[in-house]
Amino acid sequence: MEQIMYKSTRGSEKLLTSAEAIKKGIAEDGGLYMPTSIPKVTLDFISSMVDDEYCERAYKILSLYLTDYNKDTLHEICRKAYSDCRFKGGAAPVVKLDEKISVLELWHGPTCAFKDMALQIMPMLLSEALKMTGEDKTAFILVATSGDTGKAALEGYRDVDGVKIMVFYPENGVSAMQKLQMASQEGENVSVVAIKGNFDDAQTGVKEIFASKEIAEKLLEKNTFLSSANSINWGRLVPQVAYYFSAYCDMVKSGEIKLGDKINVVVPTGNFGNIFAGHLARVMGLPVNKFICASNKNSVLTDFIEKGVYDKNRDFYLTMSPSMDILVSSNVERMLSLIADTDTVKSYMSALKTEGIYTLSDSEKDALKSGFSAGFTTEEETADTINRVYHNKGYLLDTHTAVAMKCAEDFNEKTGAAEKMLVVSTASPYKFATSVLEAIGGEKGVLGIEAPEKLEAFSKKEIPLPLVKLHEKRIRFTKSIEKTEMAKEVLEF
């Protein structure tokens, strides 16, 4: 098998193995790591996965990218990561909603969000990478979160040998359940800090810390180096490719589609990592017609795909789907690396940082639109979709999946598409219980621990086990800082 190497999206000539790329997280020039070639698969390869369990499907996909990992070790990592004890009800089940639409449920892991699909395996990949590269320093995992990544990373990395992890989140930019999950996190090697700002502030702060040679030198004095659990890290993104293949295989196995039939896929999108992983699956050979990028009121990605202009100079909105309240989507840079040369990517990233805007060329815009469509929903449309789908189909959506569902309906109505539609469901509705309860006609303004219990009583849909007794856990982390104090906090920890 061809050895796949990794290089920065910003043109550095240095090539790394996958283990080295996963260990580093982000390139020294500020770019993101991408494989020098994307492996291709055949329909026969996809057919060979149809009767597999999820862990086997994941192994077959990851082995194509992580070519320097020992095959037996990687196989065992996949088996452990996606075991029944970690994912209740299956790792990534597909539920048929109606004759046109199926739902890929990615929230059956320990934190009830799709981030578990990557962050249950990523710590094992990193631990193995540290061994493979002979690393004896402590890995300091630094995370900015808009809600779900933080808890999933904390849970995945807690008490892992040779690792410390610190999570920053926007103080007023996550749901009550998300905040409670992070504030009560167990583990001796973890820290959680709120910042007075939004997710983009947290993400920018983390990137600046990564880029600081002064901080790197101070950490080295403590025998420590920085790495990341955000989707800027290849080890976080590549496991997500697997579940698109798995969903397709499940649709073939159930008879919903025939092998080779194309489908459309709609993804609720914030940082562009989830949908980009799907795009990689399509480039590899997965039969997907269009990926529909679904945004909430913060519709920067909708405008980017439709107009070819990325413009973060706009109002920022706090919505009921907080994990999508993002104006700077990091993984767009990886997409740009597939449609533009490295000098152009560097100029776009520089323009975004200094001016907050860049514009694609006509050919780049056409390349983007050839595989993607986009839509967005208002707050009222999101709530209405939760209400309609629950009362008409008996299915309870969270506030992010509802955005995707509305965009799926809009796409089908607008295009009359013949293909079956797969809606990616990214979180349990109980993580956003207050908004979901109001949307389906329940009591308004219910906050804190009462909201999930009242949603369960009203909807007759069971609370996922990891969230049942969350309110009984001890609150450990209550610190809130100015965004300018992030670097100081890192060094103190």
Summary of the structure (lengths in Angstrom):
residues: 493
radius of gyration: 21.0
end to end distance: 42.6
largest distance: 60.9
contacts: 1783
relative contact order: 0.14
helix: 47%
strand: 16%
